[in-house]
Amino acid sequence: MLLGKQAIDDDANQTGQMLAALWDRPQATFASKVEVDGGVARVTREVDAGLETIEVDLPAVITSDLRLNEPRFIKLPDIMKAKAKPIETIELASLGVEPGDHLKTTHYAAPAKRSKGVMVKDVAELVAALKSKGLIR
Amino acid sequence: MSRILIVAEHLDGALNTATARSVSCAKAIGGDIHVLVLAAEASAVAAEAAAIDGVGKVLTVTRPENAHALAAVLAPQIAAVAGSGYTHLLLPSTTFGKDVAPRVAALLGVAQVSDIMSVEGAQTFKRPIYAGNAIVTVEAPAGALIVGTVRTASYPAAAGGGSAPVEALSPDVALPSHTRFVGLAQGKTDRPDLQGAARVVSGGRALGSAEQFQLIYGLADKIGAAVGASRAAVDAGYAPNDLQVGQTGKIIAPELYIAIGISGAIQHLTGIKDAGTIVAINKDADAPIFEIADYGLVGDLFKLIPEFEQALG
């Protein structure tokens, strides 16, 4: 199963990991390289410390990071062809899943704004300002 | 009263500061705070965790399988401990916490609150959405176990000086063998860690090449700063992935952030909003980075960086 690592709207970064847990299968999140060899995938993951490589038995859940690949350019004829491809709809009820929204969103707010600062005219003025605030020596 | 369990993040026998930041979030919830260390050899990390102010107890699970932080291996152990009477389970919102926490939440059958930036009540939290362009308040049902990741840039690291007792646990959990650690390629560096650094110098696409990106390292070394990069610079191969700052990279809160040749896309700005002072150097006077910079300087970075270094003496 291939998924993205996080949605760009809610940024929750949970779906792949939860799917892997519920399916009781391995997870390889934040993938930047995937090599499949028989029943095993060797996945390079973008982690805070650098690049981690793990091996997972298939089937597994892999979530992609930014540099996994370059999305293909879609040609117009392919876009037209896509319209003719079958789309199967699966009813949620047929899966025997109890849907539930465990978290309630109660407020939306704009984030605190940073105020616009000042423009300095040259490096000397910048360095003087940073030194006076004790940010550099 | 809340009983809060925090999973320690550690590497090579050292505790990550993200753990002490998570403790600050737990203090905002209030209650008993325990830190869980899962490792092949836990004593050094447990000692560090025990010294964090506010921690009431450190729990260790020592197993050879815990030598590397594999989510599939750690999650069932964490779920077993968290399920034994805790009200909250917190992990830092680092790649470690993001990988592990949802797997635990699913095992426990609860939703997860990602990127907690503010505690409004024991079951109510604020978190950013749309790359930090909106803040939502989410509420979990009364009595539900909270699994959350802590937006580390929102919390300072809790101080040291504590001396919590350490207790060894051995949860009876079968661990999977379907996930195996192969290796970790770390950029070895003497520079400060990007996520904990007081000063950060970041470079963007305008650096133009990996060779020219070295200018950023030079300036960073001059002021004892960590090095960061925009997504564009990482995608172009000028800097390694672990330096990326922003929505899909690292969210940081240094005292001083110097953005050089970075235009300031919202995805980047969300990673630096909590910085103390932001300096922007860019040749385009209309770049959005100047909208949030405390100090802006318009000009050619290839001329200004050497000048900057020279001015520092």
Chai-1 contact restraints between the chains, C-beta under 6 A:
chainA,res_idxA,chainB,res_idxB,connection_type,confidence,min_distance_angstrom,max_distance_angstrom,comment,restraint_id
A,D9,B,Y130,contact,1.0,0.0,6.0,A-B,restraint_1
A,D10,B,I129,contact,1.0,0.0,6.0,A-B,restraint_2
A,A12,B,S114,contact,1.0,0.0,6.0,A-B,restraint_3
A,N13,B,K98,contact,1.0,0.0,6.0,A-B,restraint_4
A,Q14,B,P102,contact,1.0,0.0,6.0,A-B,restraint_5
A,Q14,B,Q112,contact,1.0,0.0,6.0,A-B,restraint_6
A,Q17,B,P102,contact,1.0,0.0,6.0,A-B,restraint_7
A,Q17,B,R103,contact,1.0,0.0,6.0,A-B,restraint_8
A,M18,B,P102,contact,1.0,0.0,6.0,A-B,restraint_9
A,M18,B,A106,contact,1.0,0.0,6.0,A-B,restraint_10
A,A21,B,R103,contact,1.0,0.0,6.0,A-B,restraint_11
A,A21,B,A106,contact,1.0,0.0,6.0,A-B,restraint_12
A,A21,B,L107,contact,1.0,0.0,6.0,A-B,restraint_13
A,L22,B,A106,contact,1.0,0.0,6.0,A-B,restraint_14
A,P26,B,A72,contact,1.0,0.0,6.0,A-B,restraint_15
A,P26,B,H178,contact,1.0,0.0,6.0,A-B,restraint_16
A,P26,B,T179,contact,1.0,0.0,6.0,A-B,restraint_17
A,Q27,B,A71,contact,1.0,0.0,6.0,A-B,restraint_18
A,T29,B,D99,contact,1.0,0.0,6.0,A-B,restraint_19
A,E46,B,N241,contact,1.0,0.0,6.0,A-B,restraint_20
A,V47,B,T95,contact,1.0,0.0,6.0,A-B,restraint_21
A,D48,B,T94,contact,1.0,0.0,6.0,A-B,restraint_22
A,D48,B,T95,contact,1.0,0.0,6.0,A-B,restraint_23
A,A49,B,L11,contact,1.0,0.0,6.0,A-B,restraint_24
A,A49,B,Q186,contact,1.0,0.0,6.0,A-B,restraint_25
A,G50,B,A185,contact,1.0,0.0,6.0,A-B,restraint_26
A,G50,B,Q186,contact,1.0,0.0,6.0,A-B,restraint_27
A,G50,B,G187,contact,1.0,0.0,6.0,A-B,restraint_28
A,G50,B,D242,contact,1.0,0.0,6.0,A-B,restraint_29
A,L51,B,A185,contact,1.0,0.0,6.0,A-B,restraint_30
A,E52,B,L184,contact,1.0,0.0,6.0,A-B,restraint_31
A,T53,B,V182,contact,1.0,0.0,6.0,A-B,restraint_32
A,T53,B,G183,contact,1.0,0.0,6.0,A-B,restraint_33
A,I54,B,F181,contact,1.0,0.0,6.0,A-B,restraint_34
A,I54,B,V182,contact,1.0,0.0,6.0,A-B,restraint_35
A,E55,B,R180,contact,1.0,0.0,6.0,A-B,restraint_36
A,E55,B,V182,contact,1.0,0.0,6.0,A-B,restraint_37
A,V56,B,T179,contact,1.0,0.0,6.0,A-B,restraint_38
A,D57,B,H178,contact,1.0,0.0,6.0,A-B,restraint_39
A,L66,B,T248,contact,1.0,0.0,6.0,A-B,restraint_40
A,H102,B,A111,contact,1.0,0.0,6.0,A-B,restraint_41
A,L103,B,A111,contact,1.0,0.0,6.0,A-B,restraint_42
A,L103,B,V138,contact,1.0,0.0,6.0,A-B,restraint_43
A,L103,B,A140,contact,1.0,0.0,6.0,A-B,restraint_44
A,K104,B,E139,contact,1.0,0.0,6.0,A-B,restraint_45
A,T105,B,V136,contact,1.0,0.0,6.0,A-B,restraint_46
A,T105,B,V138,contact,1.0,0.0,6.0,A-B,restraint_47
A,T106,B,T137,contact,1.0,0.0,6.0,A-B,restraint_48
A,T106,B,E139,contact,1.0,0.0,6.0,A-B,restraint_49
A,H107,B,T137,contact,1.0,0.0,6.0,A-B,restraint_50
A,Y108,B,A134,contact,1.0,0.0,6.0,A-B,restraint_51
A,Y108,B,V136,contact,1.0,0.0,6.0,A-B,restraint_52
A,A109,B,I135,contact,1.0,0.0,6.0,A-B,restraint_53
A,P111,B,G132,contact,1.0,0.0,6.0,A-B,restraint_54
A,P111,B,I135,contact,1.0,0.0,6.0,A-B,restraint_55
A,R114,B,I292,contact,1.0,0.0,6.0,A-B,restraint_56
A,K116,B,E291,contact,1.0,0.0,6.0,A-B,restraint_57
A,G117,B,A293,contact,1.0,0.0,6.0,A-B,restraint_58
A,G117,B,D294,contact,1.0,0.0,6.0,A-B,restraint_59
A,G117,B,Y295,contact,1.0,0.0,6.0,A-B,restraint_60
A,M119,B,G296,contact,1.0,0.0,6.0,A-B,restraint_61
A,V120,B,Y295,contact,1.0,0.0,6.0,A-B,restraint_62
A,V120,B,L297,contact,1.0,0.0,6.0,A-B,restraint_63
A,V123,B,L304,contact,1.0,0.0,6.0,A-B,restraint_64
A,V123,B,E307,contact,1.0,0.0,6.0,A-B,restraint_65
A,V123,B,F308,contact,1.0,0.0,6.0,A-B,restraint_66
A,V123,B,A311,contact,1.0,0.0,6.0,A-B,restraint_67
A,L126,B,Y295,contact,1.0,0.0,6.0,A-B,restraint_68
A,L126,B,L297,contact,1.0,0.0,6.0,A-B,restraint_69
A,V127,B,A311,contact,1.0,0.0,6.0,A-B,restraint_70
A,A129,B,Y295,contact,1.0,0.0,6.0,A-B,restraint_71
A,L135,B,L256,contact,1.0,0.0,6.0,A-B,restraint_72
A,L135,B,T277,contact,1.0,0.0,6.0,A-B,restraint_73
A,I136,B,I223,contact,1.0,0.0,6.0,A-B,restraint_74
